[in-house]
Structures are given as structure tokens and as C-alpha cells.
Amino acid sequence: MEVRKYQQSDCQELVELWKRVFPDNAPHNEPAKLIENKLRVDDLIFVAEQSGRLVGACMAGYDGHRGWLYAVAVLPEYRRQGYGEKLIGYAIHELRGIGCGKVNLQIRSTNLEVAAFYKSLGFEVEDRLSMGIHT
């Protein structure tokens, strides 16, 4: 398994991976547009690859105050094999390298299995209210 930064040649495979893992995502999270928009800001997209196939991915962000993880995904047949842990570790390492001291993420409140996964990596639930607006 290799975890590395996204390359333009990964685009179609990453789009397919995110569509498969997040089939009910809102239209504003359309993968091709997400990648295009992210690359206008920075290149903090990471992929996990096994035998030449993308099996996981995540995006990261850093605003100078805190870092964020977005669209963390591992194909179902590769879960519980360390891909997610290695992918998250790589993203956190890259964020630390640019000065980030705290990493946040959001998951759906009903996704208890994923919450348990992140807790196993040291993430803690914080008492916050998440708000957003579509522009």
C-alpha cells in the first residue's frame, strides 16, 4: 500500500471512488467539481493505492488556525485493513508539516461506526454546533 499526494492522472479513478463511497452526496459535492475547486486553492488531496488501484482518498485543508479532513473514503472491500488509518496519518503528517496544530473533521451524527474508527485514532467528540450556508 502506498499513500501519496493526488496526481492529475488520478482524476477519473478518484471521481469514481468518491461516487461509489458517497452515493447520496449533495450536488454541491460532485467529485469532479470538488477536485477542480480544491486544486485552485492547494494540492492537499491524498490517495491510498494498492497494486495500481486507488482504494482510498481524502482532502485536507488548513486555514492557518486549524486543519480539516474532508471526503475521507476507503472502498468497502479494503476497509478494516489499515488503509484508512494510514491515509489519515499521512494527511495529519502533511498538515503538521505546514504548521497545523489541530485537525478537525465532521461526520454524520448517525455514522457511529465511523465515529468509533476516528475515536480509535485519538479524535474526540467536541461540544460544537456545526452550521453552514450554500453560496
Backbone as ProteinMPNN parsed JSONL, in Angstrom:
{"seq_chain_A": "MEVRKYQQSDCQELVELWKRVFPDNAPHNEPAKLIENKLRVDDLIFVAEQSGRLVGACMAGYDGHRGWLYAVAVLPEYRRQGYGEKLIGYAIHELRGIGCGKVNLQIRSTNLEVAAFYKSLGFEVEDRLSMGIHT", "coords_chain_A": {"N_chain_A": [[0.84, -1.173, 0.0], [0.505, 2.206, -0.81], [0.533, 5.56, 0.192], [-0.028, 8.753, -1.0], [0.379, 12.04, -2.495], [-2.26, 13.352, -4.476], [-2.383, 13.044, -8.023], [-2.795, 14.48, -11.257], [-3.408, 12.481, -13.091], [-4.866, 10.736, -11.588], [-7.471, 11.536, -11.544], [-9.997, 10.562, -12.816], [-10.303, 8.022, -11.65], [-10.412, 8.73, -8.943], [-12.739, 10.289, -8.887], [-14.621, 8.278, -9.478], [-14.236, 6.614, -7.223], [-15.053, 8.299, -5.053], [-17.719, 8.723, -5.831], [-18.723, 6.16, -5.59], [-18.341, 5.572, -2.831], [-19.68, 7.654, -1.577], [-22.571, 7.734, -2.406], [-24.914, 9.164, -1.993], [-24.371, 11.842, -1.833], [-24.769, 15.415, -1.733], [-25.551, 17.572, -4.545], [-23.701, 19.741, -4.643], [-21.382, 18.598, -3.838], [-20.238, 17.22, -5.912], [-17.883, 15.058, -7.234], [-15.893, 15.6, -9.37], [-16.024, 18.364, -9.68], [-15.417, 19.106, -7.081], [-12.716, 18.308, -6.867], [-11.569, 19.937, -8.867], [-12.129, 22.517, -7.818], [-10.752, 22.385, -5.363], [-8.068, 22.143, -6.17], [-7.61, 24.666, -7.129], [-7.083, 26.052, -4.874], [-5.192, 24.678, -3.19], [-3.003, 21.768, -3.016], [-3.789, 19.68, -1.347], [-4.757, 16.921, -1.446], [-5.025, 13.527, -0.94], [-4.186, 10.156, -1.702], [-4.761, 6.647, -1.362], [-3.195, 3.805, -2.52], [-3.274, 0.599, -3.945], [-1.611, -1.919, -5.484], [-1.629, -0.474, -7.916], [-4.214, 0.517, -7.992], [-6.581, 2.95, -6.968], [-7.677, 3.008, -3.723], [-8.496, 4.449, -1.609], [-9.032, 7.788, -0.303], [-8.556, 11.235, 0.646], [-9.271, 14.669, 1.366], [-7.575, 17.536, 2.575], [-7.476, 20.494, 4.56], [-6.141, 23.675, 5.482], [-6.266, 26.546, 7.363], [-4.55, 28.248, 8.614], [-5.211, 28.389, 11.216], [-6.565, 26.045, 12.066], [-6.645, 22.623, 10.972], [-8.465, 20.619, 8.604], [-10.157, 17.603, 7.728], [-11.593, 16.156, 4.897], [-14.029, 14.392, 2.95], [-13.11, 11.752, 3.395], [-12.433, 8.539, 2.416], [-12.639, 5.036, 1.913], [-12.634, 2.282, -0.187], [-15.226, -0.153, 0.162], [-14.419, -2.921, 0.157], [-11.827, -2.791, 1.003], [-11.736, -1.912, 3.562], [-11.031, -1.937, 7.115], [-8.447, -2.853, 7.022], [-6.319, -1.275, 7.501], [-5.963, 0.807, 5.707], [-7.453, 3.216, 5.932], [-6.497, 4.237, 8.381], [-3.772, 4.628, 7.771], [-3.996, 6.494, 5.7], [-5.226, 8.696, 7.004], [-3.226, 9.219, 8.901], [-1.135, 10.002, 7.204], [-2.217, 12.338, 6.044], [-2.483, 13.958, 8.344], [0.202, 14.152, 9.074], [1.202, 15.628, 6.875], [-0.256, 17.996, 7.237], [0.742, 18.845, 9.731], [3.294, 19.428, 8.901], [3.011, 21.867, 7.614], [2.506, 23.569, 9.628], [0.193, 23.132, 11.104], [-1.593, 22.657, 14.076], [-3.858, 21.468, 15.104], [-6.406, 19.233, 14.135], [-9.52, 18.944, 12.633], [-12.642, 17.288, 11.918], [-15.727, 16.433, 10.325], [-18.479, 14.3, 10.676], [-21.403, 12.472, 9.77], [-23.928, 12.464, 12.231], [-25.22, 10.085, 12.668], [-23.504, 8.125, 11.898], [-22.152, 5.928, 13.445], [-20.275, 3.853, 13.359], [-18.134, 4.916, 11.897], [-17.522, 7.009, 13.6], [-16.514, 5.587, 15.79], [-14.215, 4.536, 14.602], [-12.671, 6.902, 14.151], [-12.362, 7.735, 16.817], [-10.726, 5.693, 17.711], [-8.38, 6.483, 16.599], [-7.664, 8.61, 18.073], [-9.168, 10.933, 17.891], [-11.56, 13.149, 19.328], [-14.925, 13.692, 20.42], [-16.247, 16.885, 20.223], [-17.932, 19.555, 21.881], [-19.72, 21.181, 19.888], [-21.599, 23.167, 17.603], [-22.391, 22.57, 14.374], [-22.587, 24.574, 11.564], [-23.734, 25.84, 8.403], [-23.812, 27.368, 5.118], [-25.042, 27.492, 1.84], [-23.531, 28.923, -0.934]], "CA_chain_A": [[0.0, 0.0, 0.0], [1.201, 3.481, -0.862], [-0.259, 6.77, 0.345], [0.717, 9.813, -1.666], [-0.423, 13.157, -2.973], [-3.03, 13.212, -5.703], [-1.806, 13.481, -9.301], [-3.869, 14.714, -12.237], [-3.766, 11.205, -13.724], [-5.767, 10.018, -10.677], [-8.762, 12.215, -11.509], [-11.172, 9.734, -13.114], [-10.418, 6.962, -10.649], [-10.841, 9.354, -7.699], [-14.158, 10.622, -9.07], [-15.379, 7.025, -9.348], [-14.143, 6.171, -5.834], [-15.928, 9.129, -4.219], [-19.122, 8.457, -6.197], [-19.097, 4.857, -5.034], [-18.368, 5.601, -1.369], [-20.66, 8.658, -1.148], [-23.571, 7.772, -3.482], [-26.028, 10.068, -1.69], [-23.862, 13.196, -1.603], [-25.488, 16.532, -2.329], [-24.97, 18.001, -5.823], [-22.552, 20.643, -4.5], [-20.216, 17.762, -3.551], [-19.923, 16.414, -7.095], [-16.438, 14.836, -7.118], [-15.026, 16.267, -10.354], [-16.031, 19.786, -9.336], [-14.703, 19.194, -5.808], [-11.282, 18.227, -7.177], [-11.209, 21.15, -9.608], [-12.149, 23.649, -6.895], [-9.693, 22.216, -4.375], [-6.767, 22.398, -6.791], [-7.454, 26.118, -7.281], [-6.652, 26.578, -3.572], [-3.955, 23.991, -2.826], [-2.952, 20.39, -3.523], [-3.9, 18.773, -0.2], [-5.582, 15.737, -1.73], [-4.165, 12.364, -0.742], [-4.793, 8.91, -2.147], [-4.167, 5.367, -0.983], [-3.128, 2.987, -3.725], [-2.855, -0.786, -3.763], [-1.399, -2.603, -6.767], [-2.014, 0.398, -9.017], [-5.634, 0.898, -7.909], [-6.928, 3.834, -5.86], [-8.601, 2.336, -2.805], [-8.91, 5.409, -0.596], [-8.643, 9.172, -0.564], [-9.102, 12.295, 1.485], [-8.788, 16.024, 1.166], [-7.263, 18.241, 3.812], [-7.42, 21.942, 4.439], [-5.517, 24.382, 6.609], [-6.542, 27.972, 7.233], [-3.64, 28.967, 9.478], [-5.695, 28.238, 12.593], [-6.754, 24.613, 12.277], [-6.765, 21.822, 9.77], [-9.697, 19.852, 8.43], [-10.173, 16.467, 6.813], [-12.836, 16.113, 4.134], [-14.221, 13.347, 1.947], [-12.267, 10.586, 3.687], [-13.143, 7.392, 1.861], [-11.937, 3.807, 1.552], [-13.564, 1.341, -0.825], [-15.718, -1.121, 1.159], [-13.672, -4.182, 0.194], [-10.494, -2.545, 1.563], [-11.875, -1.401, 4.924], [-10.545, -2.747, 8.231], [-7.15, -3.413, 6.661], [-5.305, -0.275, 7.796], [-5.875, 1.855, 4.691], [-7.964, 4.469, 6.481], [-5.567, 4.712, 9.401], [-2.558, 5.13, 7.118], [-4.386, 7.687, 4.949], [-5.415, 9.776, 7.976], [-1.905, 9.522, 9.437], [-0.388, 10.738, 6.182], [-2.801, 13.677, 5.938], [-2.115, 14.695, 9.551], [1.63, 14.441, 8.948], [1.348, 16.717, 5.906], [-0.772, 19.212, 7.862], [1.741, 19.274, 10.728], [4.437, 19.965, 8.169], [2.768, 23.259, 7.216], [2.246, 24.357, 10.828], [-1.114, 22.854, 11.699], [-1.507, 22.055, 15.397], [-5.117, 20.8, 15.454], [-7.142, 18.771, 12.961], [-10.937, 18.674, 12.863], [-13.409, 16.678, 10.843], [-17.146, 16.286, 10.598], [-19.134, 13.112, 10.127], [-22.834, 12.456, 10.074], [-24.139, 12.038, 13.615], [-25.734, 8.718, 12.68], [-22.465, 7.215, 11.419], [-21.481, 5.504, 14.669], [-19.126, 3.013, 13.022], [-17.041, 5.805, 11.533], [-17.149, 7.724, 14.826], [-15.658, 4.672, 16.561], [-12.928, 4.491, 13.906], [-11.906, 8.119, 14.454], [-12.002, 7.696, 18.236], [-9.589, 4.771, 17.847], [-7.201, 7.205, 16.124], [-7.394, 9.694, 19.005], [-10.106, 12.048, 17.759], [-12.544, 13.236, 20.397], [-16.122, 14.467, 20.126], [-16.223, 18.203, 20.852], [-19.243, 20.167, 22.017], [-19.825, 22.255, 18.91], [-22.739, 23.15, 16.699], [-21.917, 22.779, 13.021], [-23.522, 25.374, 10.762], [-23.249, 26.098, 7.058], [-24.69, 28.05, 4.167], [-24.641, 27.292, 0.445], [-23.402, 30.218, -1.597]], "C_chain_A": [[0.885, 1.236, 0.0], [0.188, 4.589, -0.646], [0.592, 7.91, -0.188], [-0.222, 10.955, -2.015], [-1.099, 12.791, -4.286], [-2.221, 13.72, -6.892], [-2.948, 13.618, -10.302], [-4.319, 13.415, -12.909], [-4.703, 10.357, -12.85], [-7.218, 10.477, -10.793], [-9.954, 11.278, -11.721], [-11.386, 8.646, -12.063], [-10.874, 7.529, -9.293], [-12.307, 9.751, -7.765], [-15.01, 9.369, -8.869], [-15.375, 6.516, -7.913], [-15.097, 6.97, -4.964], [-17.394, 8.912, -4.56], [-19.597, 7.139, -5.604], [-19.265, 4.915, -3.516], [-19.428, 6.57, -0.846], [-21.774, 8.789, -2.19], [-24.705, 8.769, -3.24], [-25.565, 11.491, -1.388], [-24.71, 14.231, -2.317], [-24.798, 16.967, -3.624], [-23.754, 18.916, -5.691], [-21.265, 19.882, -4.146], [-19.844, 16.854, -4.721], [-18.402, 16.287, -7.195], [-15.549, 15.58, -8.116], [-14.92, 17.761, -10.041], [-15.268, 20.025, -8.038], [-13.192, 19.208, -6.04], [-10.822, 19.509, -7.863], [-11.13, 22.352, -8.668], [-11.013, 23.565, -5.876], [-8.334, 22.583, -4.961], [-6.544, 23.876, -7.106], [-6.883, 26.736, -6.01], [-5.305, 25.995, -3.168], [-4.03, 22.555, -3.342], [-3.067, 19.354, -2.4], [-4.979, 17.707, -0.426], [-4.634, 14.547, -1.676], [-4.918, 11.106, -1.153], [-4.03, 7.72, -1.588], [-4.286, 4.457, -2.195], [-2.637, 1.588, -3.359], [-2.779, -1.436, -5.133], [-1.906, -1.778, -7.948], [-3.456, 0.865, -9.007], [-5.837, 1.853, -6.739], [-7.973, 3.134, -4.997], [-9.088, 3.26, -1.698], [-8.424, 6.79, -0.945], [-9.178, 10.077, 0.529], [-8.536, 13.63, 1.032], [-8.499, 16.607, 2.53], [-7.261, 19.732, 3.519], [-6.748, 22.526, 5.662], [-5.695, 25.862, 6.375], [-5.614, 28.834, 8.076], [-4.01, 28.874, 10.945], [-5.885, 26.768, 12.942], [-6.882, 23.92, 10.929], [-8.079, 21.067, 9.763], [-9.431, 18.678, 7.494], [-11.558, 16.397, 6.191], [-12.848, 14.878, 3.24], [-13.263, 12.173, 2.145], [-13.042, 9.349, 3.256], [-12.184, 6.24, 1.592], [-12.978, 2.88, 0.931], [-13.97, 0.248, 0.173], [-14.883, -2.395, 1.261], [-12.252, -4.024, 0.753], [-10.549, -2.016, 3.0], [-11.401, -2.435, 5.941], [-9.232, -3.472, 7.902], [-6.019, -2.402, 6.852], [-5.193, 0.862, 6.791], [-6.326, 3.204, 5.24], [-7.015, 5.064, 7.498], [-4.311, 5.311, 8.766], [-2.856, 6.426, 6.351], [-4.538, 8.887, 5.886], [-4.059, 10.188, 8.56], [-1.073, 10.343, 8.473], [-0.891, 12.173, 6.076], [-2.418, 14.53, 7.146], [-0.633, 15.07, 9.515], [1.868, 15.623, 8.001], [0.851, 18.04, 6.491], [0.199, 19.743, 8.918], [2.918, 19.958, 10.044], [4.247, 21.402, 7.695], [2.3, 24.097, 8.408], [0.941, 24.106, 11.533], [-0.952, 22.126, 13.033], [-2.762, 21.331, 15.84], [-5.852, 20.448, 14.175], [-8.568, 18.435, 13.379], [-11.508, 17.903, 11.682], [-14.859, 16.63, 11.272], [-17.612, 14.99, 9.961], [-20.613, 13.224, 10.454], [-23.044, 11.86, 11.464], [-24.639, 10.605, 13.718], [-24.678, 7.679, 12.308], [-21.589, 6.755, 12.59], [-20.25, 4.646, 14.403], [-17.908, 3.872, 12.669], [-16.587, 6.614, 12.743], [-16.215, 6.861, 15.671], [-14.273, 4.56, 15.929], [-12.083, 5.713, 14.258], [-11.507, 8.186, 15.924], [-10.798, 6.787, 18.452], [-8.282, 5.416, 17.395], [-6.868, 8.401, 17.015], [-8.283, 10.915, 18.868], [-11.116, 11.984, 18.898], [-13.741, 14.044, 19.92], [-16.028, 15.772, 20.898], [-17.629, 18.785, 20.864], [-19.325, 21.399, 21.121], [-21.128, 22.093, 18.144], [-22.218, 23.473, 15.305], [-22.987, 23.522, 12.236], [-22.919, 25.595, 9.383], [-24.275, 26.843, 6.238], [-24.155, 27.764, 2.761], [-24.623, 28.643, -0.236], [-23.53, 30.093, -3.094]], "O_chain_A": [[1.883, 1.303, 0.717], [-0.894, 4.567, -1.231], [1.776, 8.022, 0.129], [-1.439, 10.859, -1.858], [-0.571, 12.023, -5.09], [-1.475, 14.694, -6.785], [-3.962, 12.929, -10.185], [-5.492, 13.274, -13.257], [-5.267, 9.37, -13.324], [-8.105, 9.865, -10.198], [-10.838, 11.218, -10.867], [-12.514, 8.387, -11.643], [-11.636, 6.879, -8.577], [-13.041, 9.568, -6.794], [-16.014, 9.41, -8.159], [-16.399, 6.035, -7.428], [-15.876, 6.386, -4.211], [-18.236, 8.916, -3.663], [-20.742, 7.022, -5.169], [-20.227, 4.368, -2.977], [-20.012, 6.335, 0.212], [-21.913, 9.848, -2.801], [-25.383, 9.173, -4.184], [-26.291, 12.259, -0.756], [-25.293, 13.963, -3.367], [-23.596, 16.756, -3.785], [-22.862, 18.875, -6.539], [-20.18, 20.465, -4.155], [-19.198, 15.825, -4.524], [-17.702, 17.299, -7.236], [-14.531, 16.142, -7.713], [-13.839, 18.344, -10.131], [-14.559, 21.022, -7.903], [-12.479, 20.032, -5.467], [-9.807, 20.095, -7.485], [-10.168, 23.118, -8.719], [-10.385, 24.577, -5.565], [-7.54, 23.263, -4.311], [-5.408, 24.295, -7.327], [-6.274, 27.805, -6.051], [-4.38, 26.738, -2.84], [-4.988, 22.173, -4.014], [-2.498, 18.267, -2.502], [-5.963, 17.62, 0.308], [-3.569, 14.562, -2.293], [-6.132, 11.007, -0.974], [-2.819, 7.778, -1.372], [-5.346, 4.356, -2.813], [-1.708, 1.424, -2.569], [-3.774, -1.494, -5.857], [-2.532, -2.31, -8.865], [-3.882, 1.551, -9.937], [-5.334, 1.609, -5.642], [-9.023, 2.721, -5.489], [-9.985, 2.902, -0.936], [-7.527, 6.961, -1.771], [-10.122, 9.735, 1.24], [-7.478, 13.707, 0.408], [-9.108, 16.216, 3.525], [-7.07, 20.164, 2.383], [-6.784, 21.942, 6.745], [-5.327, 26.383, 5.322], [-5.861, 30.029, 8.239], [-3.22, 29.236, 11.817], [-5.423, 26.303, 13.983], [-7.18, 24.536, 9.906], [-8.721, 20.901, 10.8], [-8.594, 18.753, 6.595], [-12.569, 16.56, 6.875], [-11.797, 14.387, 2.828], [-12.681, 11.664, 1.187], [-14.177, 9.14, 3.683], [-11.07, 6.438, 1.108], [-14.074, 2.718, 1.468], [-13.134, -0.222, 0.945], [-14.665, -2.894, 2.365], [-11.554, -5.018, 0.955], [-9.511, -1.707, 3.584], [-11.372, -3.635, 5.67], [-8.947, -4.548, 8.428], [-4.892, -2.64, 6.418], [-4.409, 1.79, 6.996], [-5.656, 4.217, 5.036], [-6.757, 6.268, 7.479], [-3.846, 6.374, 9.177], [-2.044, 7.35, 6.361], [-4.036, 9.972, 5.593], [-3.781, 11.379, 8.697], [-0.383, 11.277, 8.882], [-0.099, 13.114, 6.025], [-2.066, 15.699, 6.989], [-0.263, 16.184, 9.886], [2.657, 16.517, 8.309], [1.461, 19.085, 6.269], [0.449, 20.947, 8.99], [3.463, 20.94, 10.547], [5.228, 22.087, 7.405], [1.767, 25.192, 8.234], [0.615, 24.815, 12.485], [-0.263, 21.109, 13.115], [-2.74, 20.641, 16.858], [-5.92, 21.251, 13.244], [-8.788, 17.728, 14.363], [-10.93, 17.875, 10.595], [-15.172, 16.772, 12.454], [-17.197, 14.631, 8.859], [-21.008, 13.996, 11.327], [-22.409, 10.869, 11.824], [-24.489, 9.976, 14.766], [-24.935, 6.478, 12.396], [-20.428, 7.151, 12.701], [-19.279, 4.713, 15.157], [-16.79, 3.582, 13.096], [-15.395, 6.878, 12.897], [-15.227, 7.362, 16.208], [-13.269, 4.496, 16.639], [-10.914, 5.578, 14.621], [-10.413, 8.654, 16.24], [-9.942, 7.08, 19.287], [-7.2, 4.955, 17.761], [-5.908, 9.124, 16.753], [-8.162, 11.85, 19.659], [-11.479, 10.905, 19.367], [-13.599, 14.967, 19.118], [-15.757, 15.765, 22.099], [-18.421, 18.532, 19.956], [-19.035, 22.516, 21.551], [-21.681, 20.997, 18.059], [-21.661, 24.549, 15.088], [-24.156, 23.137, 12.246], [-21.699, 25.54, 9.229], [-25.446, 26.939, 6.605], [-22.946, 27.796, 2.534], [-25.575, 29.416, -0.133], [-23.446, 31.093, -3.807]]}, "name": "protein", "num_of_chains": 1, "seq": "MEVRKYQQSDCQELVELWKRVFPDNAPHNEPAKLIENKLRVDDLIFVAEQSGRLVGACMAGYDGHRGWLYAVAVLPEYRRQGYGEKLIGYAIHELRGIGCGKVNLQIRSTNLEVAAFYKSLGFEVEDRLSMGIHT"}
